[in-house]
Amino acid sequence: MKKSSIALAAMLALAWACSPKTTEETADATEDVVVISDNSLSEEEKGSGWMLLFDGTNTDGWRAFNGDSFPSDGWTVEDGALKALGKGGDIGGDIVFAPMEFEQFEMEWTWKIAPGGNSGVLYHVVEGPKYKAPYETGPEYQMIDQLGFPDPLEKWQSIGADYAMTEPDYEGVVKPAGEWNTSKIIFSEKGSSYYLNGKKTVEFIPYSEAWVTARNSGKWNEFPDYAISKSGLISLQDHGAETWFKNIKIRPL
């Protein structure tokens, strides 16, 4: 083909691309876009085994750790989110999803926290009279106001960490307190990872030599049952700061 013919074809293609689209063309371009409202699942997610742990309205399935009812004095539903009122502390205030335990799983949720706040999501939590808090048994995805926390933070305390186990890489995805974040945990014995706002922050192989070394490094000496159970409950933490959770969904692996 001559160079002049090539140039003409390129100009015609550019003109077509820049021209206004017909109603039919616009509809074709957008018909595959599906908007999923908060606290709901797409048909594809349902088919893949996802389940909601909170529907945005009621607190069914949730109760106090080691309790028998939902602690309405410390938690509420606000604008489609489960909200911790910030009345908890090192001991007390946490809730668990009680109907079922999870072993290997993928979990996602959306969250925000008050300025200076600290919280987390824990899994493989075991209850019983010998335990005062979920963190005595359950590993934790660390949620914290990374930019405004009043005290210096060790790397293992930072946002997106496998708390006191695996240090996170959170560069470029930290948002100020009060803004919504999306987080994900993939827990598999073949290889696990945490995500924050689309970025992988940690990865580790549970029960591997490196994992056992971290487990026995000293932080958990006072809690001999930490991370021993390979299944357990999901827990949301109230560590003394207002914290909001929504779009909480999970699927077994």
GUTORGU-10599 format. One line per 4 residues: number of its first residue (from 0); for each residue x, y, z of N, C-alpha, C. Coordinates in Angstrom, 1 decimal, m for minus. Example, Ala and Ser with C-alpha at 12.3 -4.5 7.8 and 13.67 -1.06 7.14 Angstrom:
<gumars>
0> 13.2:m5.7:7.8:12.3:m4.5:7.8:13.2:m3.3:7.8 ~ 12.8:m2.2:7.1:13.7:m1.1:7.1:12.9:0.0:7.9
</gumars>
This chain:
<gumars>
0> 0.8:m1.2:0.0:0.0:0.0:0.0:0.9:1.2:0.0 ~ 0.5:2.3:m0.8:1.3:3.5:m0.8:1.2:4.2:0.5 ~ 2.2:5.1:0.7:2.2:5.9:2.0:1.0:6.8:2.1 ~ 0.6:7.3:0.9:m0.6:8.3:0.9:m1.8:7.5:1.3
4> m2.0:6.3:0.9:m3.2:5.5:1.2:m3.2:5.2:2.7 ~ m2.0:4.9:3.2:m1.9:4.6:4.7:m2.3:5.8:5.5 ~ m1.8:6.9:5.1:m2.1:8.2:5.8:m3.6:8.5:5.8 ~ m4.2:8.3:4.6:m5.7:8.5:4.5:m6.4:7.6:5.4
8> m6.1:6.3:5.4:m6.8:5.4:6.3:m6.6:5.7:7.7 ~ m5.5:6.2:8.1:m5.2:6.6:9.5:m6.1:7.8:9.9 ~ m6.2:8.7:9.0:m7.0:9.9:9.2:m8.5:9.6:9.4 ~ m9.0:8.7:8.5:m10.4:8.2:8.6:m10.7:7.5:9.9
12> m9.7:6.7:10.3:m9.9:5.9:11.6:m10.0:6.9:12.8 ~ m9.1:7.9:12.7:m9.1:8.9:13.8:m10.3:9.7:13.9 ~ m10.8:10.1:12.7:m12.1:10.8:12.6:m13.2:10.1:13.2 ~ m13.3:8.7:12.8:m14.4:7.9:13.3:m14.3:7.8:14.9
16> m13.1:7.6:15.4:m12.9:7.4:16.8:m13.3:8.7:17.6 ~ m13.1:9.9:17.0:m13.4:11.1:17.7:m14.9:11.6:17.5 ~ m15.6:11.0:16.5:m16.9:11.4:16.2:m17.9:11.0:17.3 ~ m19.0:11.8:17.4:m20.0:11.4:18.4:m20.6:10.1:18.2
20> m20.8:9.3:19.2:m21.4:8.0:19.1:m22.9:8.0:19.1 ~ m23.5:7.1:18.4:m24.9:7.0:18.3:m25.4:6.4:19.7 ~ m26.7:6.5:19.9:m27.3:6.0:21.1:m27.1:4.5:21.2 ~ m27.2:3.8:20.1:m27.0:2.3:20.1:m25.5:2.0:20.5
24> m24.6:2.8:19.9:m23.2:2.5:20.2:m22.9:2.8:21.7 ~ m23.4:3.9:22.2:m23.2:4.2:23.7:m23.8:3.1:24.5 ~ m25.0:2.6:24.2:m25.6:1.6:25.0:m24.8:0.3:25.0 ~ m24.2:0.0:23.8:m23.4:m1.2:23.7:m22.2:m1.1:24.6
28> m21.6:0.1:24.7:m20.4:0.3:25.4:m20.6:0.3:26.9 ~ m21.9:0.5:27.3:m22.1:0.6:28.8:m23.0:m0.5:29.3 ~ m23.5:m1.4:28.4:m24.5:m2.4:28.9:m23.9:m3.4:29.8 ~ m22.5:m3.6:29.7:m21.9:m4.6:30.6:m21.5:m4.0:31.9
32> m21.6:m2.7:32.1:m21.3:m2.1:33.4:m22.4:m2.4:34.4 ~ m22.0:m3.1:35.5:m23.0:m3.4:36.5:m22.6:m2.7:37.8 ~ m23.4:m1.9:38.4:m23.2:m1.2:39.6:m23.7:m2.0:40.8 ~ m22.8:m2.4:41.7:m23.2:m3.2:42.9:m23.3:m2.3:44.1
36> m24.5:m2.2:44.7:m24.7:m1.4:45.8:m23.9:m1.9:47.0 ~ m23.7:m1.0:48.0:m23.1:m1.5:49.2:m23.8:m2.7:49.9 ~ m23.0:m3.5:50.5:m23.5:m4.6:51.3:m24.4:m5.6:50.5 ~ m23.9:m5.8:49.2:m24.6:m6.8:48.4:m23.6:m7.5:47.5
40> m24.1:m8.6:46.9:m23.2:m9.4:46.1:m23.7:m9.5:44.7 ~ m22.8:m9.5:43.7:m23.2:m9.7:42.3:m23.5:m11.2:42.1 ~ m24.2:m11.4:41.0:m24.6:m12.8:40.7:m23.3:m13.7:40.5 ~ m22.3:m13.1:40.0:m21.0:m13.8:39.8:m20.4:m14.2:41.1
44> m20.4:m13.2:42.1:m19.9:m13.5:43.4:m20.7:m14.6:44.1 ~ m22.0:m14.5:44.0:m22.8:m15.6:44.6:m22.5:m16.9:44.0 ~ m22.3:m17.0:42.7:m21.9:m18.2:42.1:m20.5:m18.7:42.5 ~ m19.7:m17.8:42.9:m18.3:m18.2:43.3:m18.2:m18.5:44.8
48> m19.4:m18.5:45.5:m19.4:m18.9:46.9:m19.2:m17.8:47.9 ~ m19.3:m16.6:47.5:m19.2:m15.5:48.4:m20.4:m15.4:49.3 ~ m20.3:m15.0:50.5:m21.4:m14.7:51.4:m21.2:m13.4:52.2 ~ m22.3:m12.7:52.4:m22.2:m11.4:53.2:m22.3:m11.7:54.7
52> m21.4:m11.0:55.4:m21.5:m11.1:56.9:m22.3:m10.0:57.5 ~ m22.7:m9.0:56.7:m23.5:m7.9:57.2:m24.2:m7.3:56.0 ~ m25.6:m7.1:56.2:m26.4:m6.6:55.1:m26.6:m5.1:55.1 ~ m26.0:m4.4:56.0:m26.1:m3.0:56.0:m27.3:m2.5:56.9
56> m28.1:m3.4:57.4:m29.3:m3.0:58.1:m29.3:m3.6:59.5 ~ m29.1:m4.9:59.6:m29.3:m5.5:60.9:m28.0:m6.2:61.3 ~ m27.9:m6.6:62.6:m26.7:m7.2:63.1:m26.7:m8.7:63.3 ~ m27.6:m9.3:62.5:m27.8:m10.8:62.6:m26.4:m11.5:62.5
60> m26.2:m12.4:63.4:m25.0:m13.2:63.4:m23.8:m12.7:64.2 ~ m23.9:m11.4:64.5:m22.8:m10.8:65.3:m23.2:m10.7:66.8 ~ m22.2:m11.0:67.6:m22.4:m10.8:69.1:m21.1:m10.5:69.7 ~ m21.1:m10.2:71.0:m19.9:m9.9:71.7:m19.0:m11.1:71.8
64> m17.7:m10.9:71.8:m16.8:m12.0:72.0:m17.0:m12.6:73.4 ~ m17.2:m13.9:73.4:m17.5:m14.6:74.7:m18.9:m14.2:75.3 ~ m19.7:m13.6:74.4:m21.0:m13.2:74.9:m22.1:m13.9:74.2 ~ m23.4:m13.5:74.5:m24.5:m14.2:73.9:m25.4:m13.2:73.2
68> m25.0:m11.9:73.0:m25.9:m11.0:72.3:m25.0:m9.9:71.7 ~ m25.6:m9.1:70.9:m24.9:m8.0:70.2:m24.8:m6.9:71.2 ~ m23.6:m6.3:71.4:m23.4:m5.3:72.4:m23.8:m3.9:71.9 ~ m25.1:m3.6:72.0:m25.6:m2.3:71.4:m25.1:m1.1:72.2
72> m24.5:m1.3:73.3:m23.9:m0.2:74.0:m22.6:0.2:73.4 ~ m22.0:m0.6:72.6:m20.7:m0.4:72.1:m20.6:m0.4:70.6 ~ m21.7:m0.9:69.9:m21.7:m1.0:68.5:m23.1:m0.5:68.0 ~ m23.1:0.0:66.8:m24.4:0.3:66.2:m24.3:0.2:64.7
76> m25.5:0.4:64.0:m25.5:0.4:62.5:m25.7:1.9:62.1 ~ m24.8:2.4:61.3:m24.9:3.8:60.9:m24.6:4.0:59.4 ~ m25.6:4.5:58.7:m25.5:4.7:57.3:m24.9:3.5:56.5 ~ m25.5:2.3:56.8:m25.1:1.1:56.1:m23.8:0.5:56.6
80> m23.3:0.9:57.7:m22.0:0.4:58.2:m22.2:m0.1:59.7 ~ m21.5:m1.1:60.0:m21.3:m1.5:61.4:m20.3:m0.6:62.0 ~ m20.7:0.1:63.1:m19.8:1.1:63.7:m19.5:0.7:65.1 ~ m18.2:0.7:65.4:m17.7:0.6:66.7:m17.7:2.0:67.3
84> m18.2:2.1:68.5:m18.3:3.5:69.1:m17.1:3.9:69.8 ~ m16.1:3.1:69.8:m14.8:3.5:70.5:m14.8:3.4:72.0 ~ m15.7:2.5:72.5:m15.7:2.3:74.0:m14.9:1.1:74.4 ~ m14.3:0.4:73.5:m13.5:m0.8:73.8:m12.1:m0.4:74.2
88> m11.3:m1.3:74.5:m9.9:m1.1:74.8:m9.1:m2.3:74.6 ~ m8.0:m2.5:75.3:m7.2:m3.6:75.1:m7.9:m4.9:75.4 ~ m8.8:m4.8:76.4:m9.7:m5.9:76.7:m11.2:m5.4:76.6 ~ m12.0:m6.2:75.9:m13.4:m5.8:75.8:m13.8:m5.0:74.6
92> m15.0:m5.1:74.1:m15.5:m4.3:73.1:m15.5:m5.0:71.7 ~ m14.8:m6.1:71.5:m14.8:m6.7:70.2:m16.0:m7.6:70.0 ~ m16.4:m7.8:68.7:m17.5:m8.6:68.3:m17.0:m9.7:67.4 ~ m17.8:m10.8:67.3:m17.5:m12.0:66.4:m18.7:m12.3:65.6
96> m18.4:m12.9:64.4:m19.5:m13.5:63.6:m19.7:m14.9:64.1 ~ m20.8:m15.2:64.7:m20.9:m16.4:65.5:m21.4:m17.6:64.7 ~ m22.2:m17.5:63.6:m22.8:m18.7:63.1:m21.9:m19.8:62.5 ~ m20.7:m19.4:62.1:m19.8:m20.4:61.5:m18.3:m20.0:61.7
100> m17.5:m21.0:61.6:m16.0:m20.8:61.7:m15.5:m20.9:60.2 ~ m14.3:m20.3:60.0:m13.7:m20.4:58.7:m12.2:m20.9:58.9 ~ m11.8:m21.6:57.9:m10.4:m22.2:57.9:m9.6:m21.5:56.9 ~ m9.6:m21.9:55.6:m9.0:m21.2:54.5:m10.0:m20.4:53.8
104> m9.7:m19.2:53.5:m10.8:m18.3:53.1:m10.2:m17.1:52.3 ~ m11.1:m16.4:51.6:m10.8:m15.0:51.1:m11.9:m14.1:51.6 ~ m11.5:m13.0:52.2:m12.4:m12.0:52.8:m12.1:m10.6:52.4 ~ m13.1:m9.8:52.1:m13.0:m8.4:51.7:m13.9:m7.6:52.6
108> m13.5:m6.3:52.8:m14.4:m5.4:53.5:m13.9:m4.0:53.3 ~ m14.8:m3.0:53.5:m14.5:m1.6:53.4:m14.6:m1.0:54.8 ~ m13.6:0.0:55.1:m13.6:0.5:56.4:m13.0:1.9:56.4 ~ m13.3:2.6:57.5:m12.7:3.9:57.8:m12.6:4.0:59.3
112> m11.7:4.9:59.8:m11.4:5.0:61.2:m11.3:6.5:61.6 ~ m11.6:6.8:62.8:m11.5:8.2:63.3:m10.0:8.6:63.5 ~ m9.7:9.9:63.5:m8.3:10.3:63.6:m7.7:9.7:64.9 ~ m6.4:9.2:64.7:m5.7:8.7:65.8:m6.1:7.3:66.2
116> m7.0:6.6:65.4:m7.6:5.4:65.7:m6.8:4.1:65.4 ~ m7.1:3.1:66.1:m6.5:1.8:65.9:m7.6:0.7:66.0 ~ m7.5:m0.3:65.1:m8.5:m1.3:65.1:m7.9:m2.5:64.3 ~ m8.8:m3.5:64.0:m8.3:m4.6:63.2:m9.4:m5.6:62.9
120> m9.1:m6.5:62.0:m10.0:m7.7:61.7:m9.2:m8.9:62.1 ~ m9.7:m9.8:62.9:m9.0:m11.0:63.3:m9.8:m12.2:62.8 ~ m9.1:m13.3:62.7:m9.6:m14.6:62.2:m9.0:m15.8:63.0 ~ m9.7:m16.9:62.8:m9.3:m18.1:63.6:m9.4:m17.8:65.1
124> m10.3:m17.0:65.5:m10.5:m16.6:66.9:m11.2:m17.8:67.6 ~ m10.7:m18.1:68.8:m11.3:m19.1:69.7:m11.9:m18.5:70.9 ~ m13.0:m18.9:71.3:m13.6:m18.4:72.5:m13.5:m19.4:73.7 ~ m13.7:m18.9:74.9:m13.7:m19.7:76.1:m13.3:m18.9:77.3
128> m13.6:m19.4:78.5:m13.3:m18.6:79.7:m11.8:m18.3:79.9 ~ m10.9:m19.0:79.3:m9.5:m18.7:79.5:m9.0:m17.6:78.6 ~ m9.9:m17.1:77.7:m9.5:m16.0:76.8:m10.2:m14.7:77.1 ~ m9.5:m13.6:77.2:m10.1:m12.4:77.5:m10.4:m11.5:76.2
132> m9.7:m11.8:75.2:m9.8:m11.0:73.9:m9.5:m11.9:72.7 ~ m10.0:m11.5:71.5:m9.7:m12.3:70.3:m8.3:m12.4:70.0 ~ m7.5:m11.3:70.3:m6.1:m11.4:69.8:m5.2:m12.4:70.6 ~ m5.8:m13.0:71.6:m5.0:m14.1:72.3:m4.9:m15.3:71.5
136> m5.8:m15.5:70.5:m5.8:m16.7:69.6:m5.7:m16.3:68.1 ~ m6.3:m15.2:67.7:m6.5:m15.0:66.3:m5.5:m14.0:65.7 ~ m4.9:m14.3:64.5:m4.1:m13.4:63.8:m4.9:m12.2:63.4 ~ m4.2:m11.1:63.1:m4.9:m9.8:62.9:m4.4:m9.1:61.7
140> m5.4:m8.6:60.9:m5.1:m7.6:59.9:m5.2:m6.2:60.5 ~ m4.0:m5.5:60.5:m4.0:m4.2:61.3:m4.6:m3.1:60.5 ~ m5.5:m2.4:61.2:m6.1:m1.2:60.7:m5.8:0.0:61.7 ~ m5.2:1.1:61.1:m4.8:2.1:62.0:m4.7:3.4:61.2
144> m4.8:4.5:61.9:m4.5:5.9:61.3:m3.0:6.0:61.1 ~ m2.5:5.5:60.0:m1.1:5.5:59.8:m0.5:6.9:59.8 ~ m1.3:7.9:59.3:m0.7:9.2:59.1:m0.9:10.1:60.4 ~ m1.9:9.7:61.2:m2.1:10.6:62.4:m2.1:9.9:63.7
148> m1.6:8.7:63.8:m1.5:8.0:65.1:m0.6:8.8:66.0 ~ m1.0:9.0:67.3:m0.2:9.9:68.1:1.1:9.4:68.6 ~ 1.3:8.1:68.5:2.6:7.5:69.0:3.4:7.0:67.8 ~ 4.7:6.9:67.9:5.5:6.3:66.8:5.1:4.8:66.6
152> 5.0:4.4:65.3:4.6:3.0:65.0:5.8:2.2:64.5 ~ 5.9:1.0:65.1:6.9:0.1:64.6:6.3:m0.4:63.2 ~ 7.1:m0.9:62.4:6.7:m1.4:61.1:5.6:m2.5:61.2 ~ 5.8:m3.4:62.2:4.9:m4.5:62.4:3.6:m4.1:63.0
156> 3.5:m2.8:63.5:2.2:m2.2:64.0:1.5:m1.5:62.9 ~ 2.0:m1.4:61.7:1.5:m0.4:60.7:0.3:m1.0:59.9 ~ m0.3:m0.1:59.2:m1.5:m0.5:58.5:m1.2:m1.6:57.4 ~ m2.1:m2.5:57.4:m2.0:m3.6:56.4:m1.0:m4.7:56.9
160> m0.5:m4.6:58.1:0.4:m5.6:58.6:m0.4:m6.9:59.1 ~ 0.3:m8.0:59.0:m0.1:m9.2:59.8:0.5:m8.9:61.1 ~ m0.3:m8.4:62.0:0.1:m7.7:63.2:1.2:m8.5:64.0 ~ 2.3:m7.9:64.2:3.4:m8.5:65.0:3.9:m9.8:64.4
164> 3.7:m10.0:63.1:4.1:m11.2:62.5:4.9:m10.9:61.2 ~ 4.2:m10.1:60.3:4.8:m9.8:59.0:4.6:m8.3:58.7 ~ 5.8:m7.6:58.4:5.8:m6.2:58.2:5.2:m5.9:56.8 ~ 4.4:m4.8:56.7:3.7:m4.5:55.5:4.4:m3.5:54.6
168> 4.1:m3.6:53.3:4.5:m2.5:52.3:3.2:m1.8:52.0 ~ 3.1:m0.6:52.6:1.8:0.2:52.4:2.1:1.5:51.6 ~ 3.3:1.6:51.1:3.6:2.9:50.4:2.7:3.1:49.2 ~ 2.2:4.4:49.2:1.4:4.8:48.0:m0.1:4.5:48.1
172> m0.6:3.8:49.2:m2.0:3.5:49.2:m2.6:3.9:50.6 ~ m1.9:4.6:51.4:m2.4:5.1:52.7:m3.3:6.3:52.5 ~ m4.5:6.3:53.1:m5.4:7.4:53.1:m5.6:8.0:54.4 ~ m5.9:9.3:54.5:m6.1:10.0:55.8:m7.3:9.3:56.6
176> m7.2:9.5:57.9:m8.4:9.0:58.7:m9.6:9.6:58.2 ~ m10.7:8.9:58.3:m12.0:9.4:57.8:m12.3:9.0:56.4 ~ m11.4:8.5:55.6:m11.6:8.1:54.2:m11.8:6.6:54.2 ~ m12.6:6.2:53.2:m12.9:4.7:53.1:m11.7:4.0:52.5
180> m11.4:2.8:53.0:m10.4:1.9:52.5:m11.0:0.6:52.1 ~ m10.4:m0.1:51.2:m10.8:m1.5:50.9:m9.7:m2.4:51.3 ~ m10.0:m3.5:52.0:m9.0:m4.5:52.4:m9.4:m5.9:52.1 ~ m8.4:m6.7:52.0:m8.6:m8.1:51.6:m7.6:m9.0:52.4
184> m8.1:m10.1:52.8:m7.3:m11.2:53.3:m7.5:m12.5:52.5 ~ m6.4:m13.1:52.0:m6.5:m14.4:51.4:m5.7:m15.3:52.4 ~ m6.3:m16.2:53.0:m5.6:m17.1:53.9:m5.7:m18.5:53.4 ~ m4.5:m19.0:53.0:m4.4:m20.4:52.5:m3.1:m20.9:53.0
188> m3.1:m22.2:53.3:m1.9:m22.8:53.8:m0.8:m22.9:52.7 ~ m1.2:m22.8:51.4:m0.2:m22.7:50.3:0.4:m21.4:50.2 ~ m0.2:m20.3:50.7:0.3:m19.0:50.7:m0.7:m18.0:50.9 ~ m0.5:m17.1:51.8:m1.5:m16.1:52.3:m1.0:m14.7:52.0
192> m1.9:m13.7:51.9:m1.6:m12.4:51.6:m2.7:m11.4:52.1 ~ m2.3:m10.2:52.4:m3.2:m9.1:52.8:m3.1:m8.0:51.7 ~ m4.2:m7.3:51.5:m4.2:m6.2:50.5:m4.8:m5.0:51.2 ~ m4.4:m3.8:50.7:m4.9:m2.5:51.1:m5.1:m1.6:49.9
196> m6.3:m1.3:49.6:m6.6:m0.4:48.5:m6.0:m0.9:47.2 ~ m6.1:m2.2:47.0:m5.6:m2.8:45.8:m4.2:m3.3:45.8 ~ m3.4:m2.9:46.8:m2.0:m3.3:46.9:m1.7:m4.4:47.9 ~ m0.9:m5.3:47.5:m0.5:m6.4:48.4:0.4:m5.8:49.4
200> 0.1:m5.9:50.7:0.9:m5.4:51.7:1.8:m6.4:52.4 ~ 1.3:m7.7:52.5:2.1:m8.7:53.1:1.8:m10.0:52.4 ~ 2.8:m10.9:52.4:2.5:m12.3:52.0:3.4:m13.2:52.9 ~ 2.8:m14.4:53.2:3.5:m15.3:54.1:2.9:m16.7:53.8
204> 3.6:m17.7:54.3:3.1:m19.1:54.2:2.9:m19.6:55.6 ~ 1.6:m19.7:56.0:1.3:m20.1:57.4:2.0:m21.4:57.7 ~ 2.4:m21.5:59.0:3.0:m22.7:59.6:4.4:m23.1:58.9 ~ 4.9:m22.2:58.1:6.2:m22.5:57.5:7.3:m22.2:58.6
208> 8.6:m22.5:58.3:9.6:m22.2:59.2:9.7:m20.7:59.5 ~ 9.6:m19.9:58.5:9.7:m18.4:58.7:8.5:m18.0:59.6 ~ 7.4:m18.5:59.3:6.2:m18.2:60.1:6.3:m18.6:61.6 ~ 6.8:m19.8:61.8:7.0:m20.3:63.2:8.0:m19.4:63.9
212> 9.1:m19.0:63.2:10.1:m18.1:63.8:9.4:m16.8:64.3 ~ 8.6:m16.2:63.4:7.9:m15.0:63.8:6.9:m15.2:65.0 ~ 6.3:m16.3:64.9:5.3:m16.7:66.0:6.0:m16.8:67.3 ~ 7.2:m17.3:67.3:7.9:m17.6:68.5:9.0:m16.5:68.9
216> 8.9:m15.3:68.3:9.9:m14.3:68.4:9.8:m13.5:69.8 ~ 8.7:m13.8:70.5:8.6:m13.1:71.8:7.4:m12.3:72.1 ~ 6.8:m11.8:71.0:5.6:m11.0:71.1:4.4:m11.8:71.7 ~ 4.4:m13.1:71.4:3.2:m13.9:71.8:3.5:m14.8:73.0
220> 4.6:m14.5:73.7:5.0:m15.4:74.8:3.9:m15.5:75.9 ~ 3.1:m14.4:76.1:2.1:m14.4:77.1:0.8:m15.0:76.6 ~ 0.8:m15.4:75.3:m0.4:m15.9:74.7:m0.1:m17.2:73.9 ~ 0.1:m18.3:74.7:0.6:m19.5:74.1:m0.3:m20.2:73.0
224> m1.6:m19.7:73.0:m2.5:m20.3:72.1:m2.7:m19.4:70.8 ~ m1.9:m18.4:70.7:m2.0:m17.5:69.6:m1.7:m18.3:68.3 ~ m2.6:m18.2:67.3:m2.4:m18.7:66.0:m2.2:m20.3:66.0 ~ m2.6:m20.9:67.0:m2.5:m22.4:67.1:m3.7:m23.0:66.3
228> m4.9:m22.5:66.5:m6.0:m23.1:65.8:m6.0:m22.7:64.4 ~ m6.3:m23.7:63.5:m6.3:m23.5:62.1:m7.7:m23.2:61.6 ~ m8.7:m23.0:62.5:m10.0:m22.5:62.1:m10.5:m21.7:63.3 ~ m11.6:m20.9:63.0:m12.2:m20.1:64.1:m13.1:m19.0:63.6
232> m13.4:m18.1:64.5:m14.4:m17.1:64.2:m13.7:m15.8:63.6 ~ m14.5:m15.1:62.8:m14.1:m13.7:62.4:m14.4:m12.7:63.5 ~ m13.5:m11.8:63.8:m13.8:m10.8:64.8:m13.5:m9.4:64.3 ~ m14.3:m8.4:64.6:m14.1:m7.0:64.4:m13.7:m6.4:65.7
236> m12.7:m5.5:65.7:m12.1:m5.0:66.9:m12.6:m3.6:67.2 ~ m12.9:m3.3:68.4:m13.1:m2.0:69.0:m11.9:m1.7:69.9 ~ m10.9:m1.0:69.4:m9.7:m0.8:70.3:m9.7:0.7:70.8 ~ m10.9:1.2:71.0:m11.0:2.6:71.6:m11.1:3.7:70.6
240> m11.5:3.4:69.3:m11.7:4.4:68.3:m12.9:4.1:67.5 ~ m13.6:5.2:67.1:m14.8:5.0:66.2:m14.2:4.4:64.9 ~ m14.9:3.3:64.5:m14.5:2.6:63.3:m15.7:2.0:62.6 ~ m15.7:2.2:61.3:m16.8:1.8:60.5:m16.4:0.6:59.5
244> m17.3:m0.4:59.4:m17.1:m1.5:58.6:m18.3:m1.8:57.7 ~ m18.1:m2.0:56.4:m19.2:m2.4:55.5:m18.7:m3.2:54.4 ~ m19.6:m3.7:53.6:m19.2:m4.6:52.4:m18.4:m5.8:52.9 ~ m18.8:m6.4:54.0:m18.0:m7.5:54.6:m18.5:m8.8:54.0
248> m17.6:m9.4:53.2:m17.9:m10.6:52.5:m16.8:m11.6:52.6 ~ m17.1:m12.9:52.5:m16.1:m13.9:52.6:m16.5:m15.1:51.8 ~ m15.6:m15.9:51.4:m15.8:m17.2:50.8:m14.8:m18.2:51.3 ~ m15.2:m19.4:51.5:m14.2:m20.5:51.9:m13.4:m20.9:50.7
252> m12.2:m21.2:50.9:m11.3:m21.7:49.8:m11.0:m23.2:50.0
</gumars>
